[in-house]
Amino acid sequence: MAAEIRLFTCLSDNFGYLIHDPATGATASIDAPEAAPVEKALQREGWKLTDILDHVGGINELKQKYNCRVVAPHDKKAAIADVDLRVANADVVKVGGLLARVLETPGHTLDHISYVFDSEKTVFAADTLFSIGC
């Protein structure tokens, strides 16, 4: 069964994503800078957060509520709270049964990583592919 992906707005000019594995119920939040929009999108879909990939300003709040895993770049200088797993280029991250390849894609931030879900033909490149705002 294919992954389900939902886009949601956050801040005044940004977007976050949820990727959900219907076979296992696992759901990851990708690139959301605040907790409230993540929770609103989860509630709308009836999903439970299992993973946070990339930077989320509300990590602490979401981790306390959902006991989810936090995946972050291997560079420990990255100011990301409550990290459970550090990843680098070519590592593979599982979200339920979904597999994501990690690509180091420095740009907006030097430690930025992108996630490629090959079987879904989807890449989450976040801050790597924008100019002059989102």
N, CA, C and O atoms as CSV, one atom per row, in Angstrom:
chain,resi,resn,atom,element,x,y,z
A,1,MET,N,N,0.846,-1.180,0.000
A,1,MET,CA,C,0.000,0.000,0.000
A,1,MET,C,C,0.892,1.244,0.000
A,1,MET,O,O,1.870,1.306,0.744
A,2,ALA,N,N,0.566,2.202,-0.807
A,2,ALA,CA,C,1.367,3.414,-0.958
A,2,ALA,C,C,1.255,4.320,0.258
A,2,ALA,O,O,0.252,4.324,0.970
A,3,ALA,N,N,2.304,5.077,0.467
A,3,ALA,CA,C,2.312,6.059,1.553
A,3,ALA,C,C,1.279,7.140,1.280
A,3,ALA,O,O,0.940,7.423,0.131
A,4,GLU,N,N,0.789,7.734,2.348
A,4,GLU,CA,C,-0.102,8.886,2.240
A,4,GLU,C,C,0.689,10.097,2.711
A,4,GLU,O,O,1.325,10.061,3.765
A,5,ILE,N,N,0.648,11.171,1.926
A,5,ILE,CA,C,1.413,12.373,2.224
A,5,ILE,C,C,0.463,13.553,2.321
A,5,ILE,O,O,-0.392,13.752,1.458
A,6,ARG,N,N,0.624,14.329,3.380
A,6,ARG,CA,C,-0.206,15.517,3.574
A,6,ARG,C,C,0.684,16.735,3.786
A,6,ARG,O,O,1.651,16.690,4.546
A,7,LEU,N,N,0.347,17.805,3.112
A,7,LEU,CA,C,1.011,19.099,3.249
A,7,LEU,C,C,0.193,19.945,4.212
A,7,LEU,O,O,-1.037,19.906,4.181
A,8,PHE,N,N,0.873,20.716,5.074
A,8,PHE,CA,C,0.156,21.643,5.948
A,8,PHE,C,C,0.958,22.919,6.069
A,8,PHE,O,O,2.178,22.916,5.906
A,9,THR,N,N,0.272,24.007,6.353
A,9,THR,CA,C,0.943,25.294,6.495
A,9,THR,C,C,1.404,25.493,7.933
A,9,THR,O,O,0.809,24.974,8.878
A,10,CYS,N,N,2.483,26.262,8.070
A,10,CYS,CA,C,2.990,26.627,9.386
A,10,CYS,C,C,3.693,27.978,9.263
A,10,CYS,O,O,4.053,28.425,8.173
A,11,LEU,N,N,3.872,28.604,10.419
A,11,LEU,CA,C,4.343,29.985,10.434
A,11,LEU,C,C,3.480,30.797,9.467
A,11,LEU,O,O,2.318,30.456,9.247
A,12,SER,N,N,4.017,31.836,8.903
A,12,SER,CA,C,3.208,32.613,7.961
A,12,SER,C,C,3.585,32.331,6.515
A,12,SER,O,O,2.879,32.738,5.593
A,13,ASP,N,N,4.712,31.627,6.317
A,13,ASP,CA,C,5.214,31.446,4.951
A,13,ASP,C,C,5.905,30.107,4.740
A,13,ASP,O,O,6.815,30.010,3.917
A,14,ASN,N,N,5.492,29.074,5.466
A,14,ASN,CA,C,6.214,27.819,5.390
A,14,ASN,C,C,5.238,26.651,5.269
A,14,ASN,O,O,4.028,26.812,5.428
A,15,PHE,N,N,5.792,25.472,4.983
A,15,PHE,CA,C,5.002,24.255,4.857
A,15,PHE,C,C,5.694,23.123,5.589
A,15,PHE,O,O,6.920,23.105,5.697
A,16,GLY,N,N,4.929,22.197,6.081
A,16,GLY,CA,C,5.440,20.963,6.651
A,16,GLY,C,C,4.721,19.808,5.987
A,16,GLY,O,O,3.742,19.996,5.265
A,17,TYR,N,N,5.220,18.615,6.240
A,17,TYR,CA,C,4.657,17.428,5.608
A,17,TYR,C,C,4.487,16.320,6.631
A,17,TYR,O,O,5.259,16.209,7.584
A,18,LEU,N,N,3.474,15.511,6.423
A,18,LEU,CA,C,3.322,14.254,7.126
A,18,LEU,C,C,3.405,13.158,6.079
A,18,LEU,O,O,2.793,13.261,5.016
A,19,ILE,N,N,4.162,12.106,6.377
A,19,ILE,CA,C,4.163,10.919,5.520
A,19,ILE,C,C,3.724,9.762,6.404
A,19,ILE,O,O,4.274,9.541,7.483
A,20,HIS,N,N,2.734,9.034,5.934
A,20,HIS,CA,C,2.065,8.008,6.734
A,20,HIS,C,C,2.127,6.669,6.023
A,20,HIS,O,O,1.859,6.576,4.825
A,21,ASP,N,N,2.482,5.638,6.767
A,21,ASP,CA,C,2.473,4.273,6.256
A,21,ASP,C,C,1.186,3.606,6.722
A,21,ASP,O,O,1.080,3.223,7.887
A,22,PRO,N,N,0.196,3.458,5.826
A,22,PRO,CA,C,-1.084,2.882,6.254
A,22,PRO,C,C,-0.968,1.433,6.725
A,22,PRO,O,O,-1.801,0.976,7.508
A,23,ALA,N,N,0.042,0.710,6.266
A,23,ALA,CA,C,0.196,-0.686,6.656
A,23,ALA,C,C,0.590,-0.841,8.123
A,23,ALA,O,O,0.189,-1.805,8.776
A,24,THR,N,N,1.378,0.109,8.647
A,24,THR,CA,C,1.862,0.002,10.027
A,24,THR,C,C,1.294,1.075,10.951
A,24,THR,O,O,1.353,0.940,12.173
A,25,GLY,N,N,0.746,2.139,10.369
A,25,GLY,CA,C,0.242,3.256,11.155
A,25,GLY,C,C,1.311,4.277,11.510
A,25,GLY,O,O,1.013,5.274,12.167
A,26,ALA,N,N,2.554,4.048,11.087
A,26,ALA,CA,C,3.641,4.991,11.391
A,26,ALA,C,C,3.453,6.286,10.612
A,26,ALA,O,O,3.034,6.276,9.454
A,27,THR,N,N,3.772,7.400,11.266
A,27,THR,CA,C,3.652,8.721,10.643
A,27,THR,C,C,4.847,9.564,11.042
A,27,THR,O,O,5.202,9.644,12.218
A,28,ALA,N,N,5.467,10.196,10.045
A,28,ALA,CA,C,6.581,11.111,10.315
A,28,ALA,C,C,6.186,12.523,9.929
A,28,ALA,O,O,5.480,12.748,8.946
A,29,SER,N,N,6.662,13.473,10.732
A,29,SER,CA,C,6.543,14.890,10.403
A,29,SER,C,C,7.880,15.326,9.835
A,29,SER,O,O,8.935,15.005,10.382
A,30,ILE,N,N,7.828,16.057,8.740
A,30,ILE,CA,C,9.043,16.500,8.069
A,30,ILE,C,C,9.004,18.012,7.901
A,30,ILE,O,O,8.067,18.573,7.333
A,31,ASP,N,N,10.046,18.653,8.411
A,31,ASP,CA,C,10.306,20.070,8.185
A,31,ASP,C,C,9.193,21.004,8.651
A,31,ASP,O,O,8.751,21.870,7.896
A,32,ALA,N,N,8.754,20.838,9.852
A,32,ALA,CA,C,7.761,21.765,10.409
A,32,ALA,C,C,8.403,22.545,11.550
A,32,ALA,O,O,8.939,21.936,12.476
A,33,PRO,N,N,8.365,23.856,11.511
A,33,PRO,CA,C,9.060,24.648,12.513
A,33,PRO,C,C,8.283,24.902,13.810
A,33,PRO,O,O,8.788,25.596,14.693
A,34,GLU,N,N,7.082,24.364,13.944
A,34,GLU,CA,C,6.310,24.556,15.174
A,34,GLU,C,C,5.377,23.376,15.395
A,34,GLU,O,O,4.993,22.702,14.439
A,35,ALA,N,N,5.010,23.122,16.638
A,35,ALA,CA,C,4.242,21.928,17.003
A,35,ALA,C,C,2.761,22.003,16.655
A,35,ALA,O,O,2.203,21.017,16.173
A,36,ALA,N,N,2.110,23.130,16.879
A,36,ALA,CA,C,0.651,23.214,16.735
A,36,ALA,C,C,0.140,22.790,15.355
A,36,ALA,O,O,-0.835,22.042,15.290
A,37,PRO,N,N,0.753,23.233,14.246
A,37,PRO,CA,C,0.259,22.787,12.943
A,37,PRO,C,C,0.446,21.292,12.707
A,37,PRO,O,O,-0.361,20.667,12.020
A,38,VAL,N,N,1.518,20.710,13.280
A,38,VAL,CA,C,1.728,19.263,13.173
A,38,VAL,C,C,0.573,18.549,13.854
A,38,VAL,O,O,-0.020,17.630,13.290
A,39,GLU,N,N,0.257,18.976,15.070
A,39,GLU,CA,C,-0.833,18.345,15.820
A,39,GLU,C,C,-2.177,18.501,15.117
A,39,GLU,O,O,-2.982,17.569,15.084
A,40,LYS,N,N,-2.411,19.670,14.564
A,40,LYS,CA,C,-3.678,19.908,13.855
A,40,LYS,C,C,-3.801,18.971,12.651
A,40,LYS,O,O,-4.864,18.397,12.414
A,41,ALA,N,N,-2.708,18.818,11.890
A,41,ALA,CA,C,-2.731,17.927,10.719
A,41,ALA,C,C,-2.899,16.468,11.145
A,41,ALA,O,O,-3.624,15.713,10.497
A,42,LEU,N,N,-2.236,16.070,12.228
A,42,LEU,CA,C,-2.393,14.704,12.740
A,42,LEU,C,C,-3.834,14.440,13.162
A,42,LEU,O,O,-4.396,13.393,12.841
A,43,GLN,N,N,-4.429,15.384,13.878
A,43,GLN,CA,C,-5.815,15.227,14.332
A,43,GLN,C,C,-6.774,15.146,13.152
A,43,GLN,O,O,-7.699,14.334,13.149
A,44,ARG,N,N,-6.546,15.997,12.143
A,44,ARG,CA,C,-7.407,16.000,10.957
A,44,ARG,C,C,-7.406,14.629,10.271
A,44,ARG,O,O,-8.440,14.169,9.786
A,45,GLU,N,N,-6.221,13.976,10.236
A,45,GLU,CA,C,-6.087,12.691,9.547
A,45,GLU,C,C,-6.367,11.494,10.450
A,45,GLU,O,O,-6.605,10.390,9.958
A,46,GLY,N,N,-6.342,11.702,11.766
A,46,GLY,CA,C,-6.514,10.591,12.694
A,46,GLY,C,C,-5.259,9.739,12.813
A,46,GLY,O,O,-5.341,8.541,13.082
A,47,TRP,N,N,-4.091,10.359,12.611
A,47,TRP,CA,C,-2.812,9.648,12.658
A,47,TRP,C,C,-2.086,9.942,13.964
A,47,TRP,O,O,-2.358,10.944,14.625
A,48,LYS,N,N,-1.146,9.046,14.333
A,48,LYS,CA,C,-0.309,9.222,15.523
A,48,LYS,C,C,1.133,9.432,15.069
A,48,LYS,O,O,1.637,8.699,14.218
A,49,LEU,N,N,1.780,10.423,15.634
A,49,LEU,CA,C,3.154,10.746,15.266
A,49,LEU,C,C,4.122,9.719,15.853
A,49,LEU,O,O,4.141,9.492,17.062
A,50,THR,N,N,4.928,9.097,14.978
A,50,THR,CA,C,5.929,8.131,15.428
A,50,THR,C,C,7.353,8.637,15.221
A,50,THR,O,O,8.281,8.192,15.896
A,51,ASP,N,N,7.522,9.580,14.273
A,51,ASP,CA,C,8.866,10.042,13.930
A,51,ASP,C,C,8.852,11.520,13.562
A,51,ASP,O,O,7.877,12.038,13.016
A,52,ILE,N,N,9.951,12.176,13.874
A,52,ILE,CA,C,10.195,13.538,13.411
A,52,ILE,C,C,11.481,13.494,12.602
A,52,ILE,O,O,12.533,13.115,13.118
A,53,LEU,N,N,11.398,13.881,11.340
A,53,LEU,CA,C,12.564,13.934,10.464
A,53,LEU,C,C,12.824,15.401,10.148
A,53,LEU,O,O,11.927,16.119,9.706
A,54,ASP,N,N,14.024,15.826,10.370
A,54,ASP,CA,C,14.428,17.205,10.095
A,54,ASP,C,C,14.010,18.107,11.245
A,54,ASP,O,O,13.512,17.637,12.268
A,55,HIS,N,N,14.212,19.378,11.071
A,55,HIS,CA,C,14.020,20.300,12.191
A,55,HIS,C,C,12.545,20.636,12.417
A,55,HIS,O,O,11.795,20.936,11.488
A,56,VAL,N,N,12.182,20.574,13.652
A,56,VAL,CA,C,10.843,20.955,14.068
A,56,VAL,C,C,11.006,21.767,15.342
A,56,VAL,O,O,11.559,21.280,16.328
A,57,GLY,N,N,10.528,23.001,15.323
A,57,GLY,CA,C,10.662,23.856,16.492
A,57,GLY,C,C,9.960,23.302,17.716
A,57,GLY,O,O,10.352,23.613,18.841
A,58,GLY,N,N,8.940,22.492,17.526
A,58,GLY,CA,C,8.164,21.961,18.635
A,58,GLY,C,C,8.541,20.548,19.026
A,58,GLY,O,O,7.709,19.806,19.548
A,59,ILE,N,N,9.796,20.164,18.778
A,59,ILE,CA,C,10.215,18.789,19.058
A,59,ILE,C,C,9.897,18.382,20.489
A,59,ILE,O,O,9.291,17.333,20.710
A,60,ASN,N,N,10.291,19.184,21.452
A,60,ASN,CA,C,10.111,18.811,22.849
A,60,ASN,C,C,8.649,18.531,23.160
A,60,ASN,O,O,8.325,17.511,23.769
A,61,GLU,N,N,7.775,19.426,22.747
A,61,GLU,CA,C,6.336,19.273,22.998
A,61,GLU,C,C,5.779,18.020,22.315
A,61,GLU,O,O,5.015,17.266,22.918
A,62,LEU,N,N,6.165,17.803,21.058
A,62,LEU,CA,C,5.661,16.641,20.314
A,62,LEU,C,C,6.217,15.335,20.874
A,62,LEU,O,O,5.494,14.344,20.974
A,63,LYS,N,N,7.490,15.331,21.237
A,63,LYS,CA,C,8.095,14.118,21.787
A,63,LYS,C,C,7.445,13.739,23.116
A,63,LYS,O,O,7.208,12.560,23.379
A,64,GLN,N,N,7.159,14.731,23.948
A,64,GLN,CA,C,6.495,14.443,25.223
A,64,GLN,C,C,5.103,13.861,25.007
A,64,GLN,O,O,4.694,12.939,25.713
A,65,LYS,N,N,4.386,14.394,24.042
A,65,LYS,CA,C,3.006,13.949,23.810
A,65,LYS,C,C,2.940,12.594,23.117
A,65,LYS,O,O,2.122,11.753,23.489
A,66,TYR,N,N,3.800,12.366,22.103
A,66,TYR,CA,C,3.691,11.162,21.271
A,66,TYR,C,C,4.797,10.139,21.517
A,66,TYR,O,O,4.733,9.029,20.988
A,67,ASN,N,N,5.814,10.492,22.312
A,67,ASN,CA,C,6.957,9.616,22.539
A,67,ASN,C,C,7.559,9.160,21.204
A,67,ASN,O,O,7.902,7.990,21.035
A,68,CYS,N,N,7.678,10.082,20.278
A,68,CYS,CA,C,8.159,9.773,18.937
A,68,CYS,C,C,9.687,9.831,18.865
A,68,CYS,O,O,10.347,10.421,19.720
A,69,ARG,N,N,10.222,9.209,17.831
A,69,ARG,CA,C,11.663,9.206,17.577
A,69,ARG,C,C,12.042,10.475,16.824
A,69,ARG,O,O,11.332,10.896,15.911
A,70,VAL,N,N,13.159,11.079,17.207
A,70,VAL,CA,C,13.660,12.278,16.538
A,70,VAL,C,C,14.920,11.906,15.764
A,70,VAL,O,O,15.894,11.419,16.337
A,71,VAL,N,N,14.886,12.145,14.448
A,71,VAL,CA,C,16.011,11.854,13.561
A,71,VAL,C,C,16.608,13.185,13.122
A,71,VAL,O,O,15.882,14.093,12.717
A,72,ALA,N,N,17.936,13.301,13.203
A,72,ALA,CA,C,18.600,14.574,12.907
A,72,ALA,C,C,19.935,14.332,12.208
A,72,ALA,O,O,20.446,13.213,12.204
A,73,PRO,N,N,20.496,15.389,11.617
A,73,PRO,CA,C,21.806,15.256,10.969
A,73,PRO,C,C,22.880,14.799,11.956
A,73,PRO,O,O,22.787,15.043,13.159
A,74,HIS,N,N,23.894,14.135,11.420
A,74,HIS,CA,C,24.965,13.586,12.259
A,74,HIS,C,C,25.776,14.656,12.968
A,74,HIS,O,O,26.376,14.385,14.008
A,75,ASP,N,N,25.806,15.868,12.427
A,75,ASP,CA,C,26.593,16.955,13.012
A,75,ASP,C,C,25.977,17.357,14.347
A,75,ASP,O,O,24.902,17.955,14.377
A,76,LYS,N,N,26.638,17.040,15.431
A,76,LYS,CA,C,26.088,17.305,16.762
A,76,LYS,C,C,26.069,18.784,17.112
A,76,LYS,O,O,25.525,19.167,18.148
A,77,LYS,N,N,26.658,19.626,16.258
A,77,LYS,CA,C,26.565,21.070,16.482
A,77,LYS,C,C,25.172,21.580,16.123
A,77,LYS,O,O,24.781,22.675,16.529
A,78,ALA,N,N,24.426,20.780,15.361
A,78,ALA,CA,C,23.064,21.159,14.993
A,78,ALA,C,C,22.228,21.249,16.267
A,78,ALA,O,O,22.144,20.293,17.038
A,79,ALA,N,N,21.624,22.388,16.471
A,79,ALA,CA,C,20.858,22.631,17.701
A,79,ALA,C,C,19.469,22.009,17.597
A,79,ALA,O,O,18.470,22.716,17.470
A,80,ILE,N,N,19.418,20.689,17.653
A,80,ILE,CA,C,18.150,19.964,17.579
A,80,ILE,C,C,17.998,19.196,18.886
A,80,ILE,O,O,18.879,18.431,19.279
A,81,ALA,N,N,16.881,19.410,19.543
A,81,ALA,CA,C,16.662,18.828,20.873
A,81,ALA,C,C,16.210,17.373,20.801
A,81,ALA,O,O,15.611,16.941,19.816
A,82,ASP,N,N,16.507,16.630,21.857
A,82,ASP,CA,C,15.951,15.291,22.080
A,82,ASP,C,C,16.193,14.314,20.933
A,82,ASP,O,O,15.314,13.516,20.609
A,83,VAL,N,N,17.371,14.367,20.314
A,83,VAL,CA,C,17.670,13.505,19.166
A,83,VAL,C,C,17.837,12.053,19.624
A,83,VAL,O,O,18.533,11.769,20.599
A,84,ASP,N,N,17.182,11.144,18.895
A,84,ASP,CA,C,17.311,9.711,19.155
A,84,ASP,C,C,18.242,9.039,18.165
A,84,ASP,O,O,18.904,8.058,18.503
A,85,LEU,N,N,18.301,9.557,16.945
A,85,LEU,CA,C,19.092,8.936,15.889
A,85,LEU,C,C,19.737,10.023,15.047
A,85,LEU,O,O,19.054,10.919,14.551
A,86,ARG,N,N,21.058,9.946,14.885
A,86,ARG,CA,C,21.799,10.863,14.005
A,86,ARG,C,C,22.098,10.118,12.716
A,86,ARG,O,O,22.528,8.965,12.739
A,87,VAL,N,N,21.868,10.786,11.591
A,87,VAL,CA,C,22.063,10.144,10.293
A,87,VAL,C,C,22.965,10.989,9.400
A,87,VAL,O,O,23.084,12.202,9.568
A,88,ALA,N,N,23.595,10.305,8.444
A,88,ALA,CA,C,24.492,10.953,7.493
A,88,ALA,C,C,24.175,10.449,6.088
A,88,ALA,O,O,23.317,9.586,5.901
A,89,ASN,N,N,24.872,10.996,5.120
A,89,ASN,CA,C,24.671,10.648,3.722
A,89,ASN,C,C,24.675,9.134,3.517
A,89,ASN,O,O,25.559,8.435,4.013
A,90,ALA,N,N,23.685,8.638,2.787
A,90,ALA,CA,C,23.522,7.234,2.401
A,90,ALA,C,C,22.930,6.354,3.508
A,90,ALA,O,O,22.679,5.174,3.267
A,91,ASP,N,N,22.701,6.887,4.704
A,91,ASP,CA,C,22.000,6.111,5.721
A,91,ASP,C,C,20.563,5.891,5.274
A,91,ASP,O,O,20.061,6.611,4.411
A,92,VAL,N,N,19.909,4.908,5.852
A,92,VAL,CA,C,18.510,4.615,5.548
A,92,VAL,C,C,17.709,4.745,6.841
A,92,VAL,O,O,18.099,4.227,7.887
A,93,VAL,N,N,16.591,5.441,6.746
A,93,VAL,CA,C,15.686,5.635,7.880
A,93,VAL,C,C,14.372,4.945,7.546
A,93,VAL,O,O,13.845,5.095,6.443
A,94,LYS,N,N,13.845,4.186,8.504
A,94,LYS,CA,C,12.550,3.533,8.321
A,94,LYS,C,C,11.470,4.314,9.055
A,94,LYS,O,O,11.642,4.717,10.205
A,95,VAL,N,N,10.357,4.517,8.366
A,95,VAL,CA,C,9.142,5.052,8.973
A,95,VAL,C,C,8.105,3.966,8.739
A,95,VAL,O,O,7.514,3.875,7.663
A,96,GLY,N,N,7.891,3.142,9.762
A,96,GLY,CA,C,7.072,1.956,9.563
A,96,GLY,C,C,7.759,1.068,8.546
A,96,GLY,O,O,8.909,0.670,8.735
A,97,GLY,N,N,7.053,0.757,7.465
A,97,GLY,CA,C,7.638,-0.039,6.390
A,97,GLY,C,C,8.223,0.790,5.261
A,97,GLY,O,O,8.720,0.235,4.281
A,98,LEU,N,N,8.174,2.101,5.383
A,98,LEU,CA,C,8.700,2.997,4.350
A,98,LEU,C,C,10.189,3.233,4.581
A,98,LEU,O,O,10.628,3.422,5.716
A,99,LEU,N,N,10.961,3.219,3.497
A,99,LEU,CA,C,12.404,3.431,3.600
A,99,LEU,C,C,12.783,4.756,2.952
A,99,LEU,O,O,12.345,5.070,1.845
A,100,ALA,N,N,13.607,5.528,3.663
A,100,ALA,CA,C,14.088,6.809,3.138
A,100,ALA,C,C,15.615,6.813,3.132
A,100,ALA,O,O,16.248,6.520,4.146
A,101,ARG,N,N,16.193,7.144,1.991
A,101,ARG,CA,C,17.641,7.365,1.904
A,101,ARG,C,C,17.941,8.778,2.360
A,101,ARG,O,O,17.194,9.709,2.059
A,102,VAL,N,N,19.020,8.932,3.076
A,102,VAL,CA,C,19.437,10.248,3.553
A,102,VAL,C,C,20.459,10.823,2.581
A,102,VAL,O,O,21.428,10.161,2.208
A,103,LEU,N,N,20.224,12.067,2.180
A,103,LEU,CA,C,21.177,12.807,1.358
A,103,LEU,C,C,21.607,14.050,2.120
A,103,LEU,O,O,20.767,14.819,2.587
A,104,GLU,N,N,22.901,14.245,2.244
A,104,GLU,CA,C,23.384,15.489,2.834
A,104,GLU,C,C,23.295,16.558,1.757
A,104,GLU,O,O,23.921,16.442,0.703
A,105,THR,N,N,22.516,17.596,2.025
A,105,THR,CA,C,22.266,18.661,1.049
A,105,THR,C,C,22.440,20.026,1.701
A,105,THR,O,O,21.466,20.751,1.898
A,106,PRO,N,N,23.681,20.377,2.037
A,106,PRO,CA,C,23.893,21.679,2.676
A,106,PRO,C,C,23.458,22.813,1.757
A,106,PRO,O,O,23.600,22.735,0.537
A,107,GLY,N,N,22.943,23.833,2.348
A,107,GLY,CA,C,22.459,24.990,1.594
A,107,GLY,C,C,22.062,26.061,2.580
A,107,GLY,O,O,22.911,26.775,3.112
A,108,HIS,N,N,20.770,26.173,2.823
A,108,HIS,CA,C,20.248,27.131,3.796
A,108,HIS,C,C,20.925,26.942,5.154
A,108,HIS,O,O,21.261,27.916,5.827
A,109,THR,N,N,21.121,25.686,5.550
A,109,THR,CA,C,21.911,25.352,6.728
A,109,THR,C,C,22.992,24.367,6.287
A,109,THR,O,O,22.768,23.571,5.375
A,110,LEU,N,N,24.151,24.415,6.922
A,110,LEU,CA,C,25.272,23.572,6.516
A,110,LEU,C,C,25.053,22.097,6.833
A,110,LEU,O,O,25.659,21.230,6.203
A,111,ASP,N,N,24.192,21.807,7.807
A,111,ASP,CA,C,23.964,20.415,8.197
A,111,ASP,C,C,22.672,19.839,7.614
A,111,ASP,O,O,22.209,18.790,8.062
A,112,HIS,N,N,22.098,20.498,6.643
A,112,HIS,CA,C,20.794,20.076,6.123
A,112,HIS,C,C,20.857,18.710,5.458
A,112,HIS,O,O,21.823,18.380,4.771
A,113,ILE,N,N,19.808,17.921,5.676
A,113,ILE,CA,C,19.674,16.637,5.000
A,113,ILE,C,C,18.316,16.548,4.325
A,113,ILE,O,O,17.343,17.166,4.756
A,114,SER,N,N,18.278,15.763,3.258
A,114,SER,CA,C,17.037,15.499,2.539
A,114,SER,C,C,16.724,14.014,2.667
A,114,SER,O,O,17.617,13.198,2.894
A,115,TYR,N,N,15.449,13.675,2.518
A,115,TYR,CA,C,14.999,12.294,2.618
A,115,TYR,C,C,14.389,11.868,1.293
A,115,TYR,O,O,13.479,12.523,0.787
A,116,VAL,N,N,14.888,10.771,0.729
A,116,VAL,CA,C,14.396,10.253,-0.543
A,116,VAL,C,C,13.686,8.935,-0.277
A,116,VAL,O,O,14.307,7.951,0.127
A,117,PHE,N,N,12.383,8.927,-0.509
A,117,PHE,CA,C,11.574,7.711,-0.400
A,117,PHE,C,C,11.458,7.153,-1.814
A,117,PHE,O,O,10.526,7.486,-2.545
A,118,ASP,N,N,12.416,6.296,-2.199
A,118,ASP,CA,C,12.500,5.810,-3.578
A,118,ASP,C,C,11.231,5.103,-4.034
A,118,ASP,O,O,10.738,5.365,-5.131
A,119,SER,N,N,10.696,4.210,-3.205
A,119,SER,CA,C,9.513,3.461,-3.645
A,119,SER,C,C,8.295,4.371,-3.813
A,119,SER,O,O,7.361,4.039,-4.544
A,120,GLU,N,N,8.311,5.515,-3.135
A,120,GLU,CA,C,7.216,6.475,-3.244
A,120,GLU,C,C,7.487,7.534,-4.315
A,120,GLU,O,O,6.629,8.365,-4.611
A,121,LYS,N,N,8.704,7.491,-4.895
A,121,LYS,CA,C,9.124,8.507,-5.881
A,121,LYS,C,C,8.946,9.916,-5.297
A,121,LYS,O,O,8.412,10.820,-5.941
A,122,THR,N,N,9.418,10.064,-4.043
A,122,THR,CA,C,9.228,11.308,-3.304
A,122,THR,C,C,10.523,11.719,-2.634
A,122,THR,O,O,11.228,10.896,-2.051
A,123,VAL,N,N,10.825,13.009,-2.726
A,123,VAL,CA,C,11.963,13.554,-1.999
A,123,VAL,C,C,11.480,14.746,-1.168
A,123,VAL,O,O,10.711,15.585,-1.637
A,124,PHE,N,N,11.949,14.794,0.061
A,124,PHE,CA,C,11.685,15.932,0.927
A,124,PHE,C,C,13.003,16.688,1.048
A,124,PHE,O,O,13.898,16.289,1.794
A,125,ALA,N,N,13.105,17.782,0.305
A,125,ALA,CA,C,14.351,18.544,0.229
A,125,ALA,C,C,14.320,19.786,1.099
A,125,ALA,O,O,15.357,20.414,1.315
A,126,ALA,N,N,13.164,20.145,1.596
A,126,ALA,CA,C,12.998,21.263,2.535
A,126,ALA,C,C,13.768,22.507,2.118
A,126,ALA,O,O,13.566,23.034,1.024
A,127,ASP,N,N,14.641,22.965,2.984
A,127,ASP,CA,C,15.292,24.262,2.779
A,127,ASP,C,C,16.379,24.253,1.712
A,127,ASP,O,O,17.029,25.276,1.495
A,128,THR,N,N,16.589,23.148,1.054
A,128,THR,CA,C,17.609,23.085,0.020
A,128,THR,C,C,17.147,23.744,-1.274
A,128,THR,O,O,17.961,24.292,-2.016
A,129,LEU,N,N,15.851,23.694,-1.547
A,129,LEU,CA,C,15.331,24.165,-2.838
A,129,LEU,C,C,14.425,25.367,-2.722
A,129,LEU,O,O,13.273,25.316,-3.154
A,130,PHE,N,N,14.919,26.444,-2.150
A,130,PHE,CA,C,14.131,27.665,-2.183
A,130,PHE,C,C,15.056,28.860,-2.240
A,130,PHE,O,O,16.232,28.786,-1.882
A,131,SER,N,N,14.503,29.944,-2.691
A,131,SER,CA,C,15.245,31.202,-2.672
A,131,SER,C,C,14.263,32.323,-2.336
A,131,SER,O,O,13.105,32.277,-2.751
A,132,ILE,N,N,14.700,33.289,-1.617
A,132,ILE,CA,C,13.903,34.441,-1.224
A,132,ILE,C,C,12.634,34.015,-0.481
A,132,ILE,O,O,11.560,34.560,-0.738
A,133,GLY,N,N,12.740,33.060,0.426
A,133,GLY,CA,C,11.590,32.615,1.195
A,133,GLY,C,C,11.042,31.311,0.669
A,133,GLY,O,O,11.576,30.737,-0.280
A,134,CYS,N,N,9.975,30.847,1.285
A,134,CYS,CA,C,9.442,29.529,0.916
A,134,CYS,C,C,8.496,29.629,-0.270
A,134,CYS,O,O,7.955,28.617,-0.715
